[in-house]
Amino acid sequence: MRHKVAGWKLGRNTAHRRSLLRNLVTSLILEERVETTVPKAKAARPHVEKMITLGKRGDLAARRQALAYLMTGAAVDKLFDTIAPRFGDRQGGYLRIVRTGFQKGDGAEKAFIELLGSEKLIDEKRQKRAEARAKRTAEAKKAMEEAEAQQGGAEAAAPAAEGEDKKE
């Protein structure tokens, strides 16, 4: 029987567990998608849902409660301004846990925990990263070509200078 056994201990003492969950919830609100282990994702789910419910309430007391739990003011602003209105008509179930595989070191099962409706935002971030990566590779390629051109010019001048030394 599991009487009076609620929540996950996650192999940590109370202060460490509370800090870990607060950091995980804050990161999830800021990034909208976080990769973590399955037990941590399951432990964080009720906390995230409570924060979104506070955001849907939207009053000053709810904002202060969220500020007391979340680690940054930016997370509170994002929660109340962008995330909570997205779930205005939804009665819970704001998260998705997608299992991804196993961790290399200890074999722990990994999962993405993400807010519903964040696919567009994640695709935009992925697109920006791809564009930035393409820009960096183009710049690196251009720099390499310029360096080769300078080396080629220097090598052509170097044998001529050596030839002049031999004539004397």
Backbone torsions as a table, in degrees:
resi	resn	phi	psi	omega
1	MET	NA	146.1	-178.6
2	ARG	-111.1	41.3	-179.9
3	HIS	-66.9	134.6	176.9
4	LYS	58.7	26.6	176.7
5	VAL	-115.9	100.2	-176.7
6	ALA	-128.4	146.6	176.4
7	GLY	84.1	-176.5	-177.7
8	TRP	-123.7	136.7	178.6
9	LYS	-87.5	-27.4	175.3
10	LEU	59.2	22.4	176.4
11	GLY	66.6	29.3	-177.4
12	ARG	-134.1	159.6	174.3
13	ASN	-77.3	173.7	-170.3
14	THR	-60.5	-46.9	-176.7
15	ALA	-65.4	-42.1	-179.9
16	HIS	-66.1	-42.2	179.8
17	ARG	-63.7	-44.1	-179.8
18	ARG	-63.6	-42.8	178.8
19	SER	-64.3	-42.8	179.3
20	LEU	-61.0	-44.1	-178.8
21	LEU	-69.1	-38.8	177.4
22	ARG	-62.5	-43.5	178.4
23	ASN	-64.6	-41.3	-179.5
24	LEU	-65.1	-42.8	179.3
25	VAL	-65.6	-42.7	178.6
26	THR	-62.1	-45.1	179.2
27	SER	-63.4	-39.4	-179.9
28	LEU	-65.2	-39.8	179.0
29	ILE	-67.9	-39.6	-179.7
30	LEU	-72.8	-42.7	-174.1
31	GLU	-95.6	-22.1	-178.8
32	GLU	70.6	-4.5	175.9
33	ARG	-156.9	128.0	-177.4
34	VAL	-137.0	140.7	174.3
35	GLU	-98.7	130.0	-178.6
36	THR	-153.2	-174.1	177.1
37	THR	-82.0	158.6	-176.9
38	VAL	-62.0	-45.3	178.8
39	PRO	-61.7	-37.5	177.8
40	LYS	-66.6	-39.0	178.5
41	ALA	-63.5	-43.1	179.9
42	LYS	-67.7	-34.2	179.0
43	ALA	-72.1	-32.0	-177.3
44	ALA	-79.8	-22.9	-174.5
45	ARG	-53.5	-50.5	-178.6
46	PRO	-62.5	-33.4	-179.4
47	HIS	-69.3	-41.9	178.8
48	VAL	-64.8	-43.1	-178.8
49	GLU	-64.8	-35.6	177.0
50	LYS	-66.7	-39.5	178.1
51	MET	-63.5	-41.3	179.7
52	ILE	-67.0	-36.9	176.4
53	THR	-63.6	-39.5	174.9
54	LEU	-62.4	-40.7	178.9
55	GLY	-63.7	-35.1	178.2
56	LYS	-70.1	-32.3	175.6
57	ARG	-63.3	-48.3	169.7
58	GLY	77.5	-0.2	-178.8
59	ASP	-85.4	176.7	-176.0
60	LEU	-65.1	-39.7	179.8
61	ALA	-63.5	-39.8	178.7
62	ALA	-66.2	-39.7	178.4
63	ARG	-63.4	-39.2	179.4
64	ARG	-69.0	-37.7	176.9
65	GLN	-63.8	-42.9	178.8
66	ALA	-65.2	-39.9	179.1
67	LEU	-65.4	-31.8	177.7
68	ALA	-69.8	-26.8	-177.7
69	TYR	-95.9	-46.6	-176.6
70	LEU	-73.8	156.1	-171.3
71	MET	-86.5	-22.7	-177.2
72	THR	-132.5	153.2	176.1
73	GLY	-69.1	-29.9	178.5
74	ALA	-63.1	-36.5	178.7
75	ALA	-66.6	-39.3	179.1
76	VAL	-65.3	-44.3	179.2
77	ASP	-61.1	-45.0	179.8
78	LYS	-65.1	-39.6	179.3
79	LEU	-59.9	-49.0	-174.7
80	PHE	-78.1	-31.1	-174.1
81	ASP	-91.4	-36.9	-174.2
82	THR	-117.2	-38.5	-172.9
83	ILE	-81.3	-49.9	-176.0
84	ALA	-61.0	-42.3	178.2
85	PRO	-61.9	-27.4	178.6
86	ARG	-63.6	-30.8	-177.7
87	PHE	-106.5	25.8	-174.0
88	GLY	-56.9	-39.2	-176.5
89	ASP	-100.3	3.5	-175.9
90	ARG	-96.0	136.6	-177.6
91	GLN	-101.5	61.4	178.7
92	GLY	97.9	178.0	-178.5
93	GLY	69.0	52.3	-175.2
94	TYR	-89.5	-8.9	-172.3
95	LEU	-117.8	160.8	173.1
96	ARG	-132.5	133.5	175.1
97	ILE	-112.5	117.5	-178.2
98	VAL	-115.0	116.6	179.8
99	ARG	-73.7	136.5	-173.5
100	THR	-116.6	-22.7	-177.4
101	GLY	152.9	-152.9	-175.7
102	PHE	-123.1	145.9	179.6
103	GLN	-71.6	143.2	-174.0
104	LYS	-69.0	-41.5	-172.7
105	GLY	-71.5	-52.3	-173.2
106	ASP	-118.0	0.9	177.6
107	GLY	78.4	13.2	179.5
108	ALA	-66.8	144.5	-179.2
109	GLU	-77.0	128.3	-177.9
110	LYS	-100.8	156.1	179.5
111	ALA	-155.2	152.7	168.2
112	PHE	-91.3	133.9	170.1
113	ILE	-113.1	123.6	-173.9
114	GLU	-141.3	153.4	175.5
115	LEU	-77.8	142.4	176.9
116	LEU	-65.8	143.8	179.4
117	GLY	82.8	6.0	-178.9
118	SER	-91.7	5.0	-177.2
119	GLU	-61.5	-41.0	-179.3
120	LYS	-62.6	-45.1	-179.3
121	LEU	-63.3	-42.1	-179.3
122	ILE	-66.4	-39.6	177.3
123	ASP	-64.4	-39.2	177.3
124	GLU	-63.3	-43.5	178.1
125	LYS	-62.0	-43.3	179.7
126	ARG	-61.6	-41.6	179.1
127	GLN	-63.4	-45.1	179.6
128	LYS	-62.1	-41.9	179.0
129	ARG	-63.2	-41.3	179.9
130	ALA	-64.2	-42.0	178.3
131	GLU	-64.5	-42.6	178.8
132	ALA	-64.1	-40.7	178.9
133	ARG	-63.5	-43.7	179.3
134	ALA	-63.1	-40.0	179.1
135	LYS	-64.0	-44.0	179.2
136	ARG	-63.1	-43.0	179.8
137	THR	-65.6	-37.9	177.9
138	ALA	-64.4	-42.2	178.3
139	GLU	-64.6	-41.2	179.5
140	ALA	-65.0	-41.2	178.9
141	LYS	-63.4	-42.6	178.9
142	LYS	-63.5	-42.6	179.7
143	ALA	-64.0	-39.4	178.6
144	MET	-65.2	-41.5	178.6
145	GLU	-63.5	-41.2	177.6
146	GLU	-64.1	-40.8	179.2
147	ALA	-64.9	-40.6	178.0
148	GLU	-65.1	-39.4	179.0
149	ALA	-64.4	-40.7	178.6
150	GLN	-68.1	-39.3	178.6
151	GLN	-66.4	-40.4	178.9
152	GLY	-61.6	-41.8	177.7
153	GLY	-66.8	-38.4	-179.9
154	ALA	-70.3	-37.3	179.9
155	GLU	-69.2	-35.7	178.1
156	ALA	-67.5	-36.6	179.6
157	ALA	-75.6	-31.8	-176.9
158	ALA	-65.1	-46.6	179.8
159	PRO	-64.3	-33.6	178.3
160	ALA	-64.4	-41.0	179.2
161	ALA	-66.7	-38.1	179.0
162	GLU	-67.1	-37.8	178.8
163	GLY	-63.3	-38.6	178.5
164	GLU	-64.2	-37.5	178.7
165	ASP	-66.0	-36.5	-177.9
166	LYS	-71.1	-31.5	-178.7
167	LYS	-66.4	-31.5	-176.1
168	GLU	-77.5	NA	NA
